[in-house]
């Protein structure tokens, strides 16, 4: 931890009572040691999973080198001075308490003026991870008490800037819509709430409304088809046209023809300003003729309810507070916008793939069109966004059934699943909330390099910093480099330096020898040139991954041809290193890149690296090589060699989805197939990236949860086990595709076809009536549609129930009950579960140990009773 100058300024002190010992702790004000060179801060490139967006988060999980060999978090050391520079007086952290959050601990937090980030203890946690805010002194004191087992700064992001017609049939989602759940409802995601951690949503887009406002008669004033501003909808049932019933068309293609499946009708009866305002209803057409036009005999269905149930953000003030826009409460008065300044329409596009459109009325419909949306803004300006941790906690506390994280980052992360955010994701999944996390768009980007050093031999890897031009519209003033290794090499024994070519200044080449600070975020400045600064630190994760983080900032020399800038590494033993690079002006591609030792593997970004997250790759369904993995899709494995990729889904430059007025109008928008839609409210756009693939999988999860609400912690297994492979995927699982291509129909079929537990057939005992020297072999037939997972023989000797896991011999399951004294009555029954987690128990059978010497074999029938849990823990002794 950074050392501090301690100065006594008055008699200010804080009294903290501890439940054990009732100690008094006296504190004086502290002033951080001043750095005369420059203000230090940690900047990392957290990229919104979109081709055009870049985000910069500050501080992730902080671990020291001392923790490198542990498997659980033990980090209680943070550089609060640096965090204060970033966050101000109130520093947001995520904390795990050594003994949990007791009532005494909660009172102590209040006395120390440490608050829950989301207003209450109930909403501000996921499992044992609590979101807190306090000043530097109070948080340092909390750590000094020894009650915290792990702590990290919350992950914030500041915005910089840098389907469905084809994709639904591709994943067989449309076939599932015709199926029914146990309540007789079509499987369309009804009753499922999806939380999307994203940029925001244009909740007024008519694609994001339910067609539940009633059916009305179309009044055709002429015989020549629909006439804009003349025809009407009969809202009051008088069969006449009144001024507040006049229909207007949003002619998105501006061809003068109203297309009922892709364009919109609305009544301009509130403001009458020729623009649809809040309160003015939209309609879809029941196109019974199927000709794509509005005919005089066809009815209109009003869009009555927004699909957006919640929008969660901060209120935008300099000291922001939580702002929740809730449907039926205050959504219609919302000031929320998904504009370029706040995320560029990314969240609106994702929402369209998740749940957009009205099934049966529109050409373009989301995967789960009857689901509802909780939009949580984590990408935007600093005064409107929640931290990633707060977003996860709010989704958990507010009833989200599925969580989609539309963010990704690769520098200043260990990428091994060890951060507290990843722990929170694992906890959410264990609690039954599937978390879908797109893998990122680093494929073919040259942002990752991989090299092996020999002992005590310098190795150099090249990188470039381009000047302004092309996608780079401003000078690159910040370069972020991360060097990782899972080998046991101690980074403190390594020598690291940068060889910087300064011919663009022009000045001679200079070597900057790194003198890293120890511990995550503890940047130390290295002596070097005056026009740019190099800072670095080394640290280690709870899983043993070592990190060197480098931050180059200032007027950085540019170079695009050899000799490039070089990272020079000398290690004390042979070591495999991974290098990752990003900057403040580029996104997933372009900008700073490696020019040697480039690797197109180990690219899965944080937090998709979480153990339990469903990591999603992207493939082409409309353009490019249809069916093949998109070139930009991040490849695995995870840095520790784990095959982390879960599934591939559509997303290759080709998904038609909802447009927000803030969307950046990319040049390829209309280049493929003549999409003629204008940039206007209620329009559509092409969308791509693993961002587009992710909501296909999240929508699939929503369909599965509608079928079986208890399957949340099995969704990942179901989706992976039912994926399909082809010539593009090759043999699966693999690091590029994971289990293969998403198949919603096959995944749903498991739950639709088998919501029943295993069934017991006949069972036998050998011998049937044992004597006191004989054990009893028990065999039973068990069947299940999905396949049997475990069968347990549970028996009672008159005093205690004991359990034995039965063995499979290829025909039956068998286990042996040991010998008991003459006259002992043995009761027994069977428990079994299938691979989907459904349990059943049989009726009880019994026998009494006798003295006869005759051995017989008897076949007995059993009955099956479904149960929801395994045998009680107290009965288990040999499982």
Secondary structure as GFF3:
##gff-version 3
##sequence-region A 1 879
A	DSSP	beta_strand	4	6	.	.	.	ID=ss1
A	DSSP	beta_strand	30	32	.	.	.	ID=ss2
A	DSSP	beta_strand	44	48	.	.	.	ID=ss3
A	DSSP	beta_strand	55	58	.	.	.	ID=ss4
A	DSSP	three_ten_helix	65	67	.	.	.	ID=ss5
A	DSSP	alpha_helix	80	87	.	.	.	ID=ss6
A	DSSP	beta_strand	91	97	.	.	.	ID=ss7
A	DSSP	alpha_helix	103	111	.	.	.	ID=ss8
A	DSSP	beta_strand	115	116	.	.	.	ID=ss9
A	DSSP	beta_strand	125	126	.	.	.	ID=ss10
A	DSSP	beta_strand	129	134	.	.	.	ID=ss11
A	DSSP	alpha_helix	136	144	.	.	.	ID=ss12
A	DSSP	beta_strand	148	153	.	.	.	ID=ss13
A	DSSP	beta_strand	156	159	.	.	.	ID=ss14
A	DSSP	alpha_helix	167	170	.	.	.	ID=ss15
A	DSSP	alpha_helix	173	176	.	.	.	ID=ss16
A	DSSP	beta_strand	193	198	.	.	.	ID=ss17
A	DSSP	three_ten_helix	206	208	.	.	.	ID=ss18
A	DSSP	beta_strand	209	210	.	.	.	ID=ss19
A	DSSP	beta_strand	215	219	.	.	.	ID=ss20
A	DSSP	beta_strand	232	234	.	.	.	ID=ss21
A	DSSP	three_ten_helix	243	245	.	.	.	ID=ss22
A	DSSP	beta_strand	247	250	.	.	.	ID=ss23
A	DSSP	beta_strand	264	267	.	.	.	ID=ss24
A	DSSP	beta_strand	282	285	.	.	.	ID=ss25
A	DSSP	beta_strand	299	302	.	.	.	ID=ss26
A	DSSP	beta_strand	305	306	.	.	.	ID=ss27
A	DSSP	beta_strand	308	314	.	.	.	ID=ss28
A	DSSP	beta_strand	322	326	.	.	.	ID=ss29
A	DSSP	three_ten_helix	331	333	.	.	.	ID=ss30
A	DSSP	three_ten_helix	340	342	.	.	.	ID=ss31
A	DSSP	alpha_helix	346	355	.	.	.	ID=ss32
A	DSSP	beta_strand	372	377	.	.	.	ID=ss33
A	DSSP	alpha_helix	388	397	.	.	.	ID=ss34
A	DSSP	beta_strand	402	405	.	.	.	ID=ss35
A	DSSP	beta_strand	407	409	.	.	.	ID=ss36
A	DSSP	alpha_helix	420	430	.	.	.	ID=ss37
A	DSSP	beta_strand	434	438	.	.	.	ID=ss38
A	DSSP	beta_strand	448	453	.	.	.	ID=ss39
A	DSSP	beta_strand	459	464	.	.	.	ID=ss40
A	DSSP	beta_strand	478	485	.	.	.	ID=ss41
A	DSSP	three_ten_helix	491	493	.	.	.	ID=ss42
A	DSSP	beta_strand	495	500	.	.	.	ID=ss43
A	DSSP	beta_strand	510	513	.	.	.	ID=ss44
A	DSSP	beta_strand	517	518	.	.	.	ID=ss45
A	DSSP	beta_strand	524	526	.	.	.	ID=ss46
A	DSSP	beta_strand	532	540	.	.	.	ID=ss47
A	DSSP	beta_strand	546	554	.	.	.	ID=ss48
A	DSSP	beta_strand	565	570	.	.	.	ID=ss49
A	DSSP	beta_strand	575	583	.	.	.	ID=ss50
A	DSSP	beta_strand	593	594	.	.	.	ID=ss51
A	DSSP	beta_strand	614	619	.	.	.	ID=ss52
A	DSSP	beta_strand	647	650	.	.	.	ID=ss53
A	DSSP	beta_strand	655	658	.	.	.	ID=ss54
A	DSSP	beta_strand	684	687	.	.	.	ID=ss55
A	DSSP	alpha_helix	690	707	.	.	.	ID=ss56
A	DSSP	three_ten_helix	712	714	.	.	.	ID=ss57
A	DSSP	alpha_helix	715	721	.	.	.	ID=ss58
A	DSSP	alpha_helix	744	753	.	.	.	ID=ss59
A	DSSP	beta_strand	759	766	.	.	.	ID=ss60
A	DSSP	beta_strand	776	783	.	.	.	ID=ss61
A	DSSP	beta_strand	788	796	.	.	.	ID=ss62
A	DSSP	beta_strand	801	805	.	.	.	ID=ss63
A	DSSP	beta_strand	807	808	.	.	.	ID=ss64
A	DSSP	beta_strand	813	817	.	.	.	ID=ss65
A	DSSP	beta_strand	825	834	.	.	.	ID=ss66
A	DSSP	beta_strand	839	842	.	.	.	ID=ss67
A	DSSP	beta_strand	845	848	.	.	.	ID=ss68
A	DSSP	beta_strand	857	860	.	.	.	ID=ss69
A	DSSP	beta_strand	864	867	.	.	.	ID=ss70
A	DSSP	three_ten_helix	873	875	.	.	.	ID=ss71
###
